[in-house]
């Protein structure tokens, strides 16, 4: 692994999102002095929070998996996540509802999920689920050490025993096709392949290796921090500050000061400050990174960006008993909707939606007797589908509410007392390329050593972290990206112990769903 040369005593980290905080914690643990510069008023980045009429709304990710990776970052400064954040295990991890009226709860406990699949689709599918689970576990073991928690200096870094093991597991075949080897029921196959959307690639075009994402939320477990997802970056920032990190919030970086030798020697902020550094970690979005560095790296083909999303945050006077903390509402269409998202640029004609109800687990996130709902509708990014969102947003919102009501959330529109809608235009205004918060898609040409490098050429002491570089998009991977950036600075890559079993966390009090119409006994 190539590491930075020269002094690295004082490291400036630009961005206090999950990747920047992870980098800061690992650097502090290695004895570096760290200054974190953040344009926002507080930590979090994408995992921010807004307070709206008494509702505490997470503005970014809502699904927390692999919290042991966050714990690893905190352990670098002698802390534990459990000492700062109360995590609740979500059982079920998801509740899925299909257009034919059937439904299934997704459990991460193997016995519970085996029984649920058997109820839903019969003995053969239940046996297939167990084989699929074993495959996902092996896929994770092969990939985590060699391909995810790894810095690459060239594609030759892929070569080795684990590459052969990954090939033997079918990792370079199609994701959808590999899942179909275990499960014949098309509805069940969706449960273990919809995660391809996180990677920005349709399941029928994604490599099976990316099914490791399905491992993270259907096997490793889904959790929720009391106080909302923003409690995680806040805890990381508090731990970093306690370990000696300096934070400059509300401070946007305007430019970098470069020495003739090609080293960043200081960052200059828009309020006129000059902050010297021996090394620099940039966690901003790729367009901002390229602006600060003075150029974008040359690539044989331009970067392709993942689809975007419209998110409706709605505070309501009531909730609906069929909703779990996370509810997947699948439309009847499937493959064609991915083509709309990634090729034609049309809005989804029959959308599949993620409905998150955090107050099902933490009622304190809303005023007494009120409920908070986060409705995510995938949509094309601004390059694939340059829709006029300023004019379109009100109509899209009304159509989304009408669709929710058609799918059983009767009276949803009338129950809303406060709301905010986020569209690709809003993501673009926040600096996200192509108006998507999911950054560069995980096509084969944009994965591993082919993804934008975390060591930009032409700079001797600058490292990148975040979802635009290795290993990629998602809470677990951006936390790892901060660790990888710190390793580039220190020259030491801390390898974690084998992943322990999922902790025995208190379960969220989600009532059982009533049997869905058409469910098999």
C-alpha positions in Angstrom: 0.0 0.0 0.0 1.4 3.4 -1.0 1.4 5.9 1.8 2.1 9.7 1.8 5.7 10.8 2.0 7.0 13.6 4.1 5.6 15.0 7.3 2.0 14.2 8.3 1.9 15.6 11.8 -1.0 17.9 11.3 -3.8 16.7 9.1 -6.7 18.9 7.9 -9.9 17.0 7.1 -12.3 18.8 4.9 -15.8 17.6 5.7 -17.4 16.4 8.9 -19.5 13.7 7.3 -19.2 10.0 8.2 -16.1 9.5 6.1 -14.3 12.6 7.4 -15.2 11.7 11.0 -14.0 8.2 10.5 -10.7 9.5 9.1 -10.3 11.9 11.9 -10.8 9.2 14.6 -8.3 6.8 13.0 -5.8 9.7 12.5 -6.2 10.8 16.1 -5.6 7.2 17.3 -2.4 7.2 15.3 -1.1 10.2 17.1 -1.8 12.9 14.5 -3.1 16.4 15.2 -6.4 16.8 13.4 -8.4 19.9 12.3 -11.8 19.2 10.8 -13.2 22.0 8.5 -16.9 21.7 7.8 -19.1 24.2 5.8 -22.2 23.2 7.8 -23.2 24.4 11.2 -22.4 21.0 12.7 -21.2 17.5 11.9 -23.0 15.0 9.7 -22.7 15.9 6.1 -25.3 13.9 4.2 -26.4 12.4 7.6 -27.6 15.8 8.8 -30.7 16.9 10.7 -33.3 19.6 10.4 -35.8 20.6 13.1 -39.2 21.4 11.6 -42.2 22.3 13.7 -41.1 20.0 16.5 -40.1 17.1 14.2 -36.5 16.0 14.2 -35.8 14.9 10.6 -32.8 13.0 9.4 -31.8 14.4 6.0 -29.7 11.5 4.7 -29.5 7.8 5.2 -32.1 6.0 7.2 -30.8 2.4 7.1 -27.9 1.7 9.5 -26.0 -1.6 9.0 -22.6 -2.8 10.1 -22.3 -0.5 13.2 -19.2 -2.5 14.1 -17.4 -0.4 11.5 -18.3 2.7 13.3 -17.3 1.1 16.6 -13.9 0.3 15.0 -13.4 4.0 14.2 -14.3 5.0 17.8 -12.1 2.3 19.2 -9.1 4.1 17.6 -9.5 6.7 20.4 -10.5 4.3 23.1 -14.3 4.8 22.8 -17.3 2.5 22.2 -20.3 3.3 20.2 -22.6 1.8 22.9 -21.3 4.4 25.4 -22.5 7.3 23.2 -25.5 5.9 21.2 -28.3 3.5 22.1 -28.8 1.2 19.1 -32.1 -0.6 18.6 -32.2 -3.8 16.5 -35.0 -3.6 14.0 -37.1 -6.7 13.9 -38.2 -6.9 11.1 -35.4 -5.2 9.3 -38.0 -4.5 6.5 -41.6 -5.1 5.8 -42.3 -5.7 2.1 -45.6 -5.2 0.4 -46.2 -6.3 -3.2 -48.6 -5.1 -5.9 -50.5 -8.4 -5.8 -51.5 -7.7 -2.1 -49.0 -10.1 -0.6 -46.5 -9.2 2.1 -43.5 -10.6 4.0 -41.4 -9.4 6.9 -37.6 -9.6 6.3 -35.8 -10.9 9.4 -32.1 -11.1 9.9 -32.4 -14.1 12.3 -32.1 -17.2 10.1 -34.8 -19.2 11.9 -37.3 -16.4 11.9 -36.7 -15.7 8.2 -36.8 -19.4 7.3 -40.2 -19.6 9.0 -41.4 -16.4 7.3 -40.3 -17.6 3.8 -41.9 -20.9 4.4 -45.2 -19.2 5.3 -45.0 -16.9 2.4 -43.8 -19.2 -0.4 -43.5 -22.8 0.8 -40.8 -25.3 1.8 -38.7 -25.2 -1.4 -38.2 -21.5 -1.2 -37.5 -21.7 2.5 -34.7 -24.2 1.8 -33.4 -21.9 -1.0 -33.3 -19.0 1.4 -30.9 -20.9 3.7 -28.6 -21.7 0.8 -28.8 -18.1 -0.3 -27.9 -16.9 3.2 -24.9 -19.2 3.3 -23.8 -17.8 0.0 -24.1 -14.2 1.1 -22.1 -14.9 4.2 -19.3 -16.4 2.2 -19.5 -13.6 -0.3 -19.0 -11.1 2.5 -16.1 -13.0 4.0 -14.3 -13.1 0.7 -14.9 -9.5 -0.2 -14.5 -7.5 3.0 -10.8 -8.0 3.7 -9.5 -8.0 0.1 -11.9 -5.8 -1.9 -13.8 -3.5 0.5 -11.4 -2.8 3.4 -8.4 -2.4 1.0 -6.4 0.3 -0.6 -5.6 -0.3 -4.3 -2.5 1.1 -6.0 -3.3 -0.6 -9.3 -5.7 -3.2 -10.7 -3.0 -5.8 -10.0 -4.0 -5.5 -6.4 -7.1 -7.5 -7.2 -5.0 -10.6 -8.1 -4.8 -13.3 -5.4 -6.5 -16.2 -3.8 -9.7 -14.2 -2.9 -10.2 -13.2 -6.5 -10.3 -16.8 -7.4 -12.7 -17.5 -4.5 -14.9 -14.7 -5.6 -15.0 -16.0 -9.1 -15.8 -19.5 -7.8 -18.7 -18.0 -5.9 -20.1 -16.6 -9.1 -19.2 -13.0 -8.1 -18.6 -12.0 -11.8 -21.9 -13.4 -13.0 -25.2 -11.4 -12.9 -26.7 -10.5 -9.5 -30.3 -11.2 -10.5 -29.3 -14.5 -12.2 -27.3 -15.6 -9.2 -30.2 -15.0 -6.8 -32.5 -16.9 -9.1 -30.4 -20.0 -8.5 -31.6 -20.0 -4.9 -35.1 -18.5 -5.2 -37.7 -19.1 -7.9 -40.3 -16.7 -6.4 -39.9 -13.4 -8.2 -41.1 -11.5 -5.2 -38.4 -13.0 -3.0 -35.8 -12.3 -5.6 -36.6 -8.6 -5.3 -35.9 -8.7 -1.6 -32.3 -9.7 -2.2 -31.6 -7.6 -5.3 -33.4 -4.3 -4.8 -30.2 -3.2 -3.0 -28.6 -2.8 -6.5 -30.3 0.6 -6.6 -27.9 1.7 -3.8 -25.0 0.9 -6.1 -26.7 2.7 -9.0 -26.9 -0.4 -11.3 -30.0 -2.4 -12.2 -30.0 -5.9 -10.7 -30.1 -7.5 -14.2 -26.9 -5.6 -15.1 -25.1 -5.7 -11.8 -22.4 -8.1 -10.9 -23.3 -10.7 -8.2 -20.3 -9.5 -6.2 -22.4 -6.4 -5.3 -24.9 -8.7 -3.5 -22.7 -8.1 -0.5 -24.9 -5.1 0.1 -27.8 -7.6 0.5 -25.8 -9.4 3.1 -25.4 -6.2 5.1 -29.1 -5.6 5.6 -30.7 -9.0 5.3 -28.1 -11.0 7.3 -25.9 -8.7 9.4 -28.8 -6.8 10.7 -30.5 -3.3 10.5 -30.3 -0.9 13.5 -31.6 2.4 14.5 -30.0 4.9 16.9 -32.3 6.6 19.4 -32.3 10.3 18.5 -32.2 9.5 14.8 -29.4 8.6 12.4 -27.8 12.0 13.0 -26.9 10.8 16.5 -24.1 8.6 14.9 -22.0 11.4 13.3 -22.7 13.6 16.4 -21.3 10.8 18.6 -18.3 10.4 16.3 -17.6 14.2 16.3 -17.9 14.3 20.1 -15.5 11.5 20.5 -13.0 13.1 18.1 -13.3 16.4 20.0 -12.7 14.6 23.3 -9.6 13.1 21.7 -8.2 16.5 20.8 -9.6 17.2 17.3 -10.3 20.9 16.5 -13.5 21.6 14.6 -14.2 24.7 12.4 -17.9 24.5 11.7 -19.6 27.0 9.3 -16.3 27.2 7.4 -16.3 26.6 3.7 -13.0 26.0 2.0 -12.3 28.3 -0.9 -8.9 27.1 -2.2 -5.8 25.1 -1.4 -2.3 26.6 -1.1 0.2 24.5 -2.9 4.0 24.4 -2.7 6.2 24.1 -5.8 6.9 20.5 -4.8 3.2 19.7 -5.2 2.2 19.6 -1.5 -0.9 21.2 0.0 0.5 23.5 2.7 -2.7 25.2 3.8 -6.4 25.5 3.1 -7.9 29.0 2.6 -11.5 29.5 3.7 -14.1 31.8 2.3 -14.1 33.9 5.6 -10.4 34.6 5.0 -8.7 32.1 7.3 -5.6 30.2 6.4 -5.2 26.8 8.1 -1.8 25.2 7.6 -1.5 21.5 7.1 1.1 18.7 6.7 -1.5 16.5 5.0 -5.0 16.9 3.7 -8.0 14.6 3.5 -10.8 15.8 1.2 -14.2 14.3 1.7 -16.3 16.7 -0.4 -18.2 15.6 -3.5 -16.2 14.9 -6.6 -17.0 18.2 -8.4 -15.8 20.2 -5.4 -12.7 18.0 -5.0 -11.9 18.6 -8.7 -12.4 22.3 -8.2 -10.0 22.4 -5.3 -7.4 20.3 -6.9 -7.6 22.3 -10.1 -8.6 19.5 -12.5 -10.6 16.3 -12.9 -8.6 13.2 -13.6 -8.6 11.9 -17.1 -10.7 8.8 -17.7 -11.3 6.7 -20.8 -15.1 7.4 -20.4 -16.8 10.0 -18.3 -18.1 9.0 -14.8 -21.6 7.6 -14.7 -23.6 8.7 -11.8 -26.2 6.7 -9.8 -29.9 7.5 -10.0 -31.3 10.1 -7.7 -34.3 10.2 -5.4 -37.2 12.4 -4.4 -37.7 12.4 -0.6 -40.9 13.5 1.1 -40.4 14.2 4.8 -43.9 14.3 6.3 -45.0 14.9 9.8 -48.5 13.5 10.3 -51.3 13.4 12.9 -51.6 9.6 12.5 -49.8 6.5 11.3 -50.8 3.3 9.7 -50.6 -0.1 11.5 -49.2 -1.9 8.5 -46.1 0.2 8.5 -42.9 -1.1 10.1 -39.9 1.1 10.7 -38.8 0.4 7.1 -41.5 -0.6 4.6 -40.7 -1.5 1.0 -43.7 -0.9 -1.2 -43.0 -2.6 -4.6 -44.8 -1.7 -7.7 -45.9 -4.3 -10.2 -43.3 -3.3 -12.7 -39.6 -4.1 -12.0 -37.0 -4.4 -14.8 -38.6 -1.7 -16.9 -38.5 0.8 -14.1 -34.7 0.4 -13.8 -34.4 1.1 -17.5 -36.3 4.3 -16.8 -34.0 5.3 -14.0 -30.7 4.5 -15.7 -31.3 4.7 -19.5 -34.4 6.5 -20.8 -34.5 9.1 -18.0 -38.3 8.8 -17.5 -39.8 9.1 -14.1 -40.7 5.7 -12.7 -44.1 4.7 -14.3 -44.8 2.2 -11.4 -42.5 3.1 -8.6 -41.1 1.0 -5.8 -40.9 3.1 -2.7 -39.0 3.0 0.7 -41.2 4.3 3.5 -39.3 4.9 6.8 -41.3 5.6 10.0 -38.6 6.4 12.6 -41.2 7.3 15.2 -42.2 3.6 15.2 -39.0 3.1 17.1 -38.3 6.5 18.7 -41.5 8.5 19.3 -39.5 11.4 20.7 -38.6 12.4 17.1 -42.0 14.0 16.8 -44.3 16.0 19.0 -46.6 14.0 21.3 -49.2 12.0 19.3 -47.5 12.8 16.0 -45.6 10.6 13.6 -42.7 11.1 11.1 -42.6 9.5 7.7 -39.7 9.5 5.1 -40.8 8.5 1.7 -38.1 7.8 -0.9 -39.0 7.6 -4.6 -36.1 6.8 -6.9 -35.8 9.0 -10.0 -33.3 9.6 -12.7 -30.4 11.9 -12.0 -30.1 15.2 -13.8 -27.9 13.9 -16.5 -30.0 10.9 -17.4 -33.3 12.8 -17.0 -32.9 16.6 -16.8 -36.5 17.3 -15.6 -37.6 20.8 -14.6 -37.9 20.0 -10.9 -38.7 23.5 -9.8 -42.0 23.3 -11.8 -42.4 19.6 -11.5 -42.0 19.2 -7.7 -45.6 20.1 -6.6 -47.2 17.7 -9.1 -44.7 15.0 -8.3 -45.5 15.4 -4.6 -49.3 15.2 -5.2 -48.8 12.1 -7.4 -46.6 10.5 -4.7 -49.2 11.1 -2.0 -52.0 9.7 -4.2 -49.9 6.6 -4.9 -49.4 6.1 -1.2 -53.1 6.3 -0.6 -53.7 3.8 -3.4 -51.3 1.4 -1.7 -53.3 1.4 1.6 -52.2 4.6 3.4 -55.7 6.0 3.3 -56.0 9.7 4.2 -52.2 10.2 4.1 -52.5 13.6 2.4 -55.1 14.9 4.9 -52.9 13.7 7.9 -49.9 15.7 6.9 -49.4 18.8 9.1 -45.9 19.7 8.1 -43.6 18.6 5.3 -40.6 19.2 3.1 -39.8 17.8 -0.3 -36.2 17.2 -1.6 -35.7 16.8 -5.3 -32.6 16.3 -7.6 -32.5 20.1 -8.0 -32.1 20.4 -4.2 -29.3 17.7 -4.2 -27.6 19.6 -7.0 -27.8 22.9 -5.0 -26.0 21.1 -2.2 -23.2 20.3 -4.6 -24.0 16.7 -5.5 -22.9 15.9 -9.0 -25.8 15.1 -11.4 -28.3 16.0 -8.7 -27.8 12.6 -6.9 -26.7 12.0 -3.3 -25.5 8.5 -4.3 -22.5 9.7 -6.3 -20.8 7.6 -9.0 -22.5 4.4 -9.9 -20.9 1.1 -9.1 -20.4 -0.1 -12.7 -17.5 -2.5 -13.1 -15.4 0.3 -14.6 -16.1 2.4 -11.4 -15.5 -0.2 -8.7 -12.4 -1.1 -6.7 -9.2 0.1 -8.4 -11.2 1.5 -11.3 -13.2 3.9 -9.0 -11.7 7.4 -8.6 -8.5 6.9 -6.6 -8.1 8.1 -3.1 -4.7 9.3 -4.0 -5.2 12.1 -6.6 -2.3 12.5 -9.1 -0.2 15.6 -8.9 -0.5 16.1 -5.1 2.0 14.6 -2.7 0.0 14.8 0.5 -3.7 14.8 -0.4 -6.0 11.8 0.1 -9.7 11.5 -0.7 -12.5 9.9 1.3 -16.3 9.6 0.9 -18.7 7.9 -1.4 -17.1 9.2 -4.6 -13.9 7.2 -4.0 -13.1 3.7 -2.8 -14.8 1.6 -1.6 -18.0 3.4 -2.6 -21.6 4.4 -1.6 -23.4 3.6 1.6 -22.9 4.1 5.3 -20.6 1.1 5.9 -18.4 1.8 2.9 -18.0 5.6 3.5 -16.9 4.8 7.1 -14.4 2.4 5.7 -13.2 5.0 3.2 -12.2 7.3 6.1 -10.2 4.4 7.5 -8.5 3.8 4.2 -7.7 7.5 3.9 -6.1 7.5 7.3 -4.1 4.5 6.4 -2.7 6.4 3.4 -1.5 9.1 5.7 -0.1 6.9 8.5 1.1 4.0 6.4 -0.6 1.6 8.9 -3.8 -0.3 7.9 -5.5 -1.6 11.0 -7.1 -4.9 10.2 -10.2 -5.7 12.3 -10.8 -8.9 14.1 -13.2 -11.3 12.4 -16.7 -9.8 12.5 -18.5 -10.9 15.7 -22.1 -12.1 15.7 -24.7 -9.4 15.6 -25.2 -7.9 19.1 -28.2 -8.8 21.1 -29.9 -5.4 20.9 -33.3 -4.6 22.3 -35.9 -4.9 19.5 -38.0 -2.0 18.4 -41.6 -2.4 19.5 -43.2 -2.9 16.1 -46.5 -4.7 16.2 -47.0 -7.7 13.9 -48.5 -6.8 10.6 -52.0 -8.1 9.7 -51.9 -10.9 7.1 -51.7 -9.3 3.7 -54.3 -10.3 1.2 -53.2 -13.3 -0.8 -50.5 -14.4 1.6 -50.0 -18.1 1.6 -50.7 -19.9 4.9 
